[in-house]
């Protein structure tokens, strides 16, 4: 008999060892060293201040960002998920305390005569967490809260950047509409003059036909430009939880030419490590590992203490209620359930391994996105300078062509060609400015760890203060 018991115990130990939860700490440390070793070549002005959007020096934009951070529906939804995670964590922590409550019982047994018994009092049980099952559940709850907080911070970042991006796109679309309208007015004036010249026989009909062609080409662009303007306004209105028709915006000509900073090289690594998506993936891994530890603890004996304090009345044994108190230790060991528990542990280990893969994938994707953003920033900077030079050249060419045509040195077709080139240069210049502004914003979005963490901390403080 003793030999059999020893074999059972040894077999249990071996099975428990086979169900060990993988240790991910060495791989986590390696990933942190990888992030710390990266170089991104970002060496412009520092933009790690929390309210970086104030660099645009636009009060209207500042108000929109402030409203979005408080009223955006996605942000409000994440607040409820954080609230849920807090409640779940509180429930897990309370499991460490004795559980129970007031109980009342009545029993009647008919054995050649009715025998009655009743009791009322306080019954409680307390699980002694010797092998860390309850503590592992608390760890899982804390990690789950960290997941919710990182998701909230990620949404806060997306909303903040989204407001600025939509605002830039709205202003670019507004300026595009204004450019097209100005070109149409100028071409209409030119057409009137050309129509008179054709009537007087000074200019051929071909000149008038070319003028009509260029005019209609510009008119055809206007509906699409207006649609882009409204779409940008609609996106912005959704972010600030407002109806597009009720959202009133004033022109903001300076935002496309504003120079805002991007993270300095020495802070880029810190910003990457503090990214919400990376932090959330790591917290998800910690949660799944903790759940695995809780399952593994079920392989060990469970110890608990049960007690009762109250009044009892047993017919034929007593004349009334008598005070009573009991306390009894209890041990349970799910030996026969080992195959089921082991499979559950193995299943959870697979979940944890998948979480690590997702964590690693998040890092790789974040690094790739950051490098693309830095590359795009450099190319947008070059394009912005090139289109600026092209615009100046086209403007000068059109001015010279206008003077020469007025003096009769060139024909009207040459003037139209110069005008068409100038119109195209205007559009290219506006597009390049938007691309450069969007590239700056893209770098800030990718290297968001520092500012988003601080902005999130302030948001939570404001939320606690309001509650």
C-alpha positions, -999 to 999 in steps of 0.1 A, spaced: 0 0 0 28 24 9 45 15 -24 14 24 -43 10 57 -25 46 66 -33 41 58 -69 11 80 -71 29 109 -55 60 105 -78 37 103 -108 19 134 -97 52 153 -94 62 142 -129 29 152 -144 30 185 -127 65 192 -140 54 184 -176 26 209 -172 50 238 -163 42 272 -177 68 284 -202 91 312 -190 89 341 -214 111 365 -195 144 358 -214 126 364 -247 110 396 -234 144 409 -223 158 401 -257 130 421 -274 136 451 -251 173 450 -260 164 448 -297 142 479 -294 168 497 -275 195 490 -301 175 504 -330 185 536 -349 159 555 -369 178 585 -381 153 610 -367 172 640 -356 150 670 -358 133 692 -332 120 674 -301 83 668 -301 77 647 -270 57 673 -253 22 660 -243 3 687 -263 24 686 -294 -6 697 -316 -3 732 -300 28 736 -323 4 744 -351 -6 775 -331 -42 772 -341 -68 777 -313 -96 761 -333 -75 729 -337 -67 729 -300 -104 731 -291 -112 702 -315 -85 680 -300 -97 688 -264 -133 680 -273 -124 647 -291 -103 635 -262 -133 639 -239 -163 633 -261 -152 608 -287 -174 577 -286 -145 553 -290 -127 569 -261 -158 567 -240 -163 530 -249 -127 522 -237 -135 538 -204 -162 512 -199 -138 484 -208 -114 498 -182 -142 499 -157 -151 463 -165 -114 452 -160 -113 470 -127 -144 452 -115 -131 419 -126 -98 425 -108 -116 435 -76 -136 402 -78 -103 383 -82 -87 401 -52 -117 394 -30 -114 357 -36 -83 358 -13 -107 367 15 -131 344 33 -164 339 14 -198 332 27 -229 348 42 -260 343 63 -276 309 59 -308 293 72 -318 257 70 -348 236 79 -350 198 76 -377 173 84 -370 135 83 -398 109 86 -384 78 102 -413 63 122 -420 98 133 -410 132 121 -376 145 133 -370 182 127 -339 203 127 -332 239 118 -303 263 120 -295 299 112 -262 318 113 -231 328 94 -213 302 72 -179 310 57 -152 293 38 -116 304 32 -94 289 6 -58 289 17 -38 298 -14 -8 276 -7 1 270 -44 -8 304 -58 -40 296 -77 -58 327 -65 -27 348 -67 -23 338 -103 -59 348 -110 -52 382 -95 -21 385 -117 -42 377 -147 -67 404 -136 -40 430 -132 -26 421 -167 -61 423 -182 -65 457 -167 -32 467 -183 -45 454 -216 -76 476 -212 -55 506 -203 -32 502 -232 -61 498 -256 -76 530 -242 -42 548 -247 -41 534 -283 -75 548 -290 -67 581 -274 -36 583 -297 -56 574 -328 -83 599 -320 -58 627 -313 -38 621 -345 -70 615 -364 -84 649 -355 -52 667 -366 -50 646 -398 -87 653 -407 -81 690 -399 -51 692 -422 -71 674 -449 -100 697 -445 -78 728 -447 -61 714 -478 -94 706 -495 -106 741 -486 -76 757 -502 -80 735 -532 -116 747 -536 -104 783 -533 -77 778 -558 -100 762 -584 -126 790 -579 -99 817 -583 -86 800 -615 -122 798 -628 -127 835 -622 -95 844 -639 -102 821 -669 -137 835 -672 -123 870 -673 -98 859 -699 -125 842 -720 -146 873 -721 -117 893 -734 -109 865 -759 -145 864 -771 -144 901 -779 -111 897 -798 -126 869 -818 -157 890 -826 -135 918 -837 -114 894 -859 -82 901 -839 -79 865 -826 -88 832 -843 -116 809 -831 -89 784 -820 -79 807 -792 -114 809 -779 -118 771 -781 -86 766 -761 -98 791 -735 -131 773 -732 -113 739 -728 -92 751 -700 -121 768 -683 -143 737 -684 -114 715 -671 -112 737 -640 -150 737 -636 -150 699 -638 -126 697 -608 -148 718 -585 -175 692 -576 -149 666 -566 -129 692 -546 -161 702 -527 -169 665 -520 -134 661 -506 -139 691 -484 -172 677 -470 -157 642 -465 -129 657 -444 -154 677 -424 -175 646 -419 -145 626 -406 -136 654 -382 -172 656 -370 -173 619 -362 -141 622 -341 -155 651 -321 -190 634 -318 -207 661 -337 -231 663 -367 -213 675 -398 -240 701 -405 -235 715 -370 -197 717 -371 -186 752 -380 -150 756 -391 -130 787 -399 -102 788 -424 -68 777 -410 -44 787 -437 -12 784 -416 -15 748 -404 -2 734 -437 29 755 -435 35 750 -398 67 732 -389 62 708 -360 89 687 -344 94 650 -345 111 629 -318 149 633 -314 170 603 -321 179 597 -284 141 595 -275 129 575 -305 138 542 -288 120 552 -256 90 562 -276 90 529 -294 92 509 -262 64 529 -247 40 524 -276 5 514 -265 3 485 -290 35 469 -278 25 474 -242 -9 459 -248 6 429 -265 30 423 -236 2 427 -211 -19 402 -230 10 377 -229 13 383 -191 -24 377 -187 -23 344 -206 7 332 -187 -10 340 -154 -41 321 -164 -18 291 -172 -3 294 -137 -37 293 -122 -46 262 -141 -14 245 -132 -21 252 -95 -52 230 -98 -29 200 -101 -19 205 -64 -41 199 -33 -66 227 -25 -68 236 12 -97 255 27 -112 262 61 -150 261 66 -168 274 96 -203 281 110 -215 304 138 -251 306 147 -281 289 163 -294 254 159 -326 236 171 -329 198 168 -363 184 179 -362 158 207 -326 168 216 -332 203 228 -361 225 239 -351 255 218 -323 272 198 -288 268 211 -257 286 201 -232 266 181 -199 272 163 -179 248 141 -147 251 122 -133 224 100 -102 222 77 -108 207 43 -85 193 16 -94 183 -19 -71 169 -46 -84 164 -81 -63 134 -89 -89 117 -111 -93 150 -130 -55 152 -139 -59 142 -175 -85 170 -180 -64 196 -161 -33 187 -180 -50 191 -213 -64 225 -202 -28 236 -191 -14 224 -224 -42 243 -242 -34 275 -222 3 271 -229 -6 271 -266 -26 303 -261 4 319 -243 27 309 -271 3 325 -296 3 357 -274 40 358 -275 40 354 -313 15 383 -315 37 403 -292 67 397 -314 47 404 -345 35 437 -329 71 448 -324 82 439 -359 52 457 -375 58 487 -352 94 490 -362 86 485 -399 58 512 -397 82 536 -379 109 531 -406 83 537 -433 72 568 -416 107 582 -413 114 573 -449 82 590 -461 90 620 -440 124 624 -457 108 620 -492 80 644 -484 105 670 -472 123 667 -505 91 668 -525 79 699 -506 111 718 -514 110 707 -551 73 717 -556 81 750 -539 108 757 -565 85 745 -593 58 768 -581 80 798 -580 93 790 -615 58 785 -629 46 817 -612 75 837 -627 69 821 -661 32 830 -661 40 866 -650 65 869 -679 41 853 -704 13 877 -693 35 907 -699 48 894 -733 13 886 -745 1 921 -735 30 935 -755 22 912 -785 55 893 -782 37 859 -779 4 845 -789 -26 836 -767 -19 799 -769 15 804 -754 -1 824 -726 -27 795 -720 2 770 -718 19 791 -692 -14 795 -673 -20 758 -674 15 751 -661 9 776 -633 -24 761 -623 -8 726 -622 20 740 -601 -4 755 -576 -22 721 -572 11 702 -569 23 727 -543 -8 723 -522 -6 685 -525 30 685 -515 23 707 -485 -4 683 -473 19 653 -479 47 669 -459 23 679 -431 9 643 -431 44 629 -430 53 649 -400 21 637 -384 29 601 -393 63 602 -375 46 616 -344 20 589 -346 46 561 -349 68 575 -322 39 581 -299 49 562 -267 62 591 -247 34 617 -254 5 592 -255 15 578 -221 16 612 -205 -16 623 -222 -33 591 -211 -21 596 -175 -36 631 -175 -68 619 -189 -71 593 -162 -64 619 -135 -92 641 -150 -116 611 -150 -108 603 -114 -113 639 -105 -147 641 -122 -159 609 -105 
